[in-house]
Amino acid sequence: MDIVNTAVTSGIALLAVLLGGWLSVQNQNRLWKRDHARQWRDIRLTTYREFLSAYREYVAFALEPTANISARTHPDRPGDMMPYFDDVGRPYVEKLDATKTAVRLVSEMPETGDILDLLVRRARRIAAARATYGAKEIPGEDWQKLWAAEHAFVTAARKEIGLSGAWRTSITNDDLFLGKEP
């Protein structure tokens, strides 16, 4: 009876240790996943902020009276014009393109990339228009489309970092692609 009693007690203790170890591993795994998600959220937030900063600097430079911008027909989209900057404007283009690539690297949803491309195209359209118009003469429709694309990008970025329900919008997808003002 002593051997059976000792074996049962030892077996129960061993099961308790195994159960405790398994629960500990599960808890550590949950904590690791939460920390991993937090790190990626922070990386995305930083990357999106850097992109938006580069995008705004690009547009601001394009509006400078001293900006030297020329435009030619886009090689892949005949209806679009492609802006070309001089040496002074080249860093703005490079920063925009580099941060665009960074956003593509860290974004999780393909929709974010699609909206990112649209926003960059719209910003380039403003710069191309600036090649022929003065800063205050750029067509209002181009501005409306740019702001709608920016709003859509910010909404997509907020969704990726877990803030989707915090900001309501009155812009529909039709408004985004047709350039309607909300």
C-alpha positions as CSV (number, residue, x, y, z in Angstrom):
1,M,0.0,0.0,0.0
2,D,2.9,2.3,0.7
3,I,4.3,1.9,-2.8
4,V,0.9,2.6,-4.4
5,N,0.3,5.6,-2.2
6,T,3.8,7.0,-3.1
7,A,3.3,6.3,-6.8
8,V,-0.1,8.1,-6.8
9,T,1.3,11.1,-4.9
10,S,4.3,11.3,-7.2
11,G,2.1,11.0,-10.3
12,I,-0.2,13.7,-9.1
13,A,2.8,16.0,-8.3
14,L,4.3,15.2,-11.7
15,L,1.0,16.1,-13.5
16,A,0.7,19.3,-11.5
17,V,4.2,20.3,-12.5
18,L,3.5,19.5,-16.1
19,L,0.2,21.4,-16.0
20,G,2.0,24.4,-14.4
21,G,4.7,24.3,-17.0
22,W,2.2,24.1,-19.8
23,L,0.2,27.1,-18.4
24,S,3.5,29.0,-17.9
25,V,4.5,28.4,-21.5
26,Q,1.0,29.4,-22.8
27,N,1.2,32.6,-20.7
28,Q,4.7,33.4,-22.0
29,N,3.5,32.8,-25.5
30,R,0.6,35.1,-25.1
31,L,2.8,37.8,-23.6
32,W,5.3,37.4,-26.5
33,K,2.5,37.8,-29.1
34,R,1.2,40.9,-27.4
35,D,4.7,42.4,-27.2
36,H,5.3,41.4,-30.8
37,A,2.1,43.1,-31.9
38,R,2.9,46.2,-29.9
39,Q,6.3,46.4,-31.5
40,W,4.9,46.1,-35.0
41,R,2.2,48.7,-34.2
42,D,5.0,51.1,-33.1
43,I,7.0,50.4,-36.2
44,R,4.0,50.9,-38.5
45,L,3.1,54.2,-36.6
46,T,6.6,55.5,-37.0
47,T,6.8,54.5,-40.7
48,Y,3.4,56.0,-41.5
49,R,4.3,59.2,-39.8
50,E,7.6,59.4,-41.7
51,F,5.8,58.8,-45.0
52,L,3.2,61.5,-44.3
53,S,5.9,63.9,-43.3
54,A,7.8,63.2,-46.6
55,Y,4.6,63.5,-48.6
56,R,3.7,66.9,-47.1
57,E,7.3,68.1,-47.6
58,Y,7.1,67.0,-51.3
59,V,3.8,68.9,-51.8
60,A,5.1,71.9,-49.9
61,F,8.2,72.0,-52.1
62,A,6.2,71.6,-55.2
63,L,4.3,74.8,-54.2
64,E,7.4,76.9,-53.6
65,P,7.6,79.7,-56.1
66,T,11.3,78.9,-56.7
67,A,10.7,75.2,-57.4
68,N,12.0,74.2,-60.8
69,I,9.7,71.4,-62.0
70,S,9.1,70.1,-65.5
71,A,6.6,67.5,-66.5
72,R,6.4,64.9,-69.3
73,T,3.8,62.3,-70.2
74,H,4.0,59.3,-67.9
75,P,5.6,56.3,-69.8
76,D,3.0,53.8,-68.5
77,R,-0.1,56.1,-68.2
78,P,-0.5,58.3,-71.3
79,G,-3.1,60.5,-69.7
80,D,-0.9,61.3,-66.7
81,M,2.0,63.7,-66.4
82,M,5.2,62.8,-64.6
83,P,6.9,65.6,-62.7
84,Y,10.7,66.0,-62.8
85,F,12.6,68.0,-60.2
86,D,15.9,69.8,-60.4
87,D,18.8,69.0,-58.0
88,V,17.2,71.1,-55.2
89,G,13.9,69.1,-55.4
90,R,15.5,65.7,-55.9
91,P,15.8,65.0,-52.1
92,Y,12.1,65.5,-51.7
93,V,11.4,62.9,-54.4
94,E,13.9,60.5,-53.0
95,K,12.5,60.8,-49.5
96,L,8.9,60.3,-50.7
97,D,9.9,57.2,-52.7
98,A,12.0,55.8,-49.8
99,T,9.2,56.2,-47.3
100,K,6.7,54.8,-49.7
101,T,8.8,51.7,-50.0
102,A,9.1,51.5,-46.2
103,V,5.3,51.7,-45.9
104,R,5.0,48.8,-48.3
105,L,7.5,46.8,-46.2
106,V,5.6,47.2,-42.9
107,S,1.9,47.4,-44.0
108,E,-0.1,44.3,-43.5
109,M,-3.1,44.9,-45.7
110,P,-3.0,45.1,-49.5
111,E,-5.6,47.9,-49.4
112,T,-3.1,50.2,-47.6
113,G,-0.6,49.7,-50.5
114,D,-3.3,50.5,-53.0
115,I,-4.3,53.7,-51.2
116,L,-0.6,54.6,-50.8
117,D,-0.1,54.3,-54.5
118,L,-3.1,56.5,-55.2
119,L,-1.9,59.2,-52.7
120,V,1.6,59.3,-54.3
121,R,0.0,59.5,-57.8
122,R,-2.2,62.4,-56.6
123,A,0.8,64.2,-55.0
124,R,2.8,63.8,-58.3
125,R,-0.2,65.1,-60.2
126,I,-0.1,68.3,-58.0
127,A,3.7,68.6,-58.8
128,A,3.1,68.0,-62.5
129,A,0.4,70.6,-62.5
130,R,2.8,73.0,-60.7
131,A,5.1,72.7,-63.7
132,T,2.5,74.5,-65.8
133,Y,0.5,76.5,-63.3
134,G,1.3,78.8,-60.5
135,A,0.9,77.5,-57.0
136,K,-2.5,79.2,-56.6
137,E,-3.7,78.2,-60.1
138,I,-3.6,74.4,-59.7
139,P,-7.1,73.1,-60.4
140,G,-9.3,72.6,-57.4
141,E,-10.3,69.1,-58.5
142,D,-6.7,68.0,-58.2
143,W,-6.6,69.3,-54.6
144,Q,-9.8,67.6,-53.7
145,K,-8.6,64.3,-55.0
146,L,-5.3,64.7,-53.1
147,W,-7.0,65.4,-49.8
148,A,-9.5,62.5,-50.3
149,A,-6.6,60.2,-51.0
150,E,-4.7,61.5,-47.9
151,H,-7.8,60.9,-45.8
152,A,-8.2,57.4,-47.1
153,F,-4.5,56.6,-46.4
154,V,-4.8,57.9,-42.8
155,T,-7.9,55.9,-42.3
156,A,-6.2,52.7,-43.7
157,A,-3.1,53.4,-41.5
158,R,-5.3,53.8,-38.4
159,K,-7.0,50.6,-39.2
160,E,-3.7,48.8,-39.4
161,I,-2.5,50.1,-36.0
162,G,-5.8,49.2,-34.4
163,L,-7.6,52.6,-34.3
164,S,-10.2,52.0,-37.0
165,G,-13.3,52.7,-34.9
166,A,-12.0,56.0,-33.4
167,W,-12.4,58.1,-36.5
168,R,-15.5,58.3,-38.6
169,T,-15.5,59.5,-42.1
170,S,-18.1,60.7,-44.6
171,I,-16.0,59.9,-47.6
172,T,-17.1,56.9,-49.6
173,N,-14.9,55.0,-52.0
174,D,-16.8,56.7,-54.9
175,D,-15.8,60.1,-53.5
176,L,-12.2,58.9,-53.2
177,F,-11.8,57.9,-56.8
178,L,-14.1,60.6,-58.2
179,G,-12.6,63.4,-56.2
180,K,-15.8,64.6,-54.5
181,E,-15.5,66.8,-51.5
182,P,-17.2,65.4,-48.4
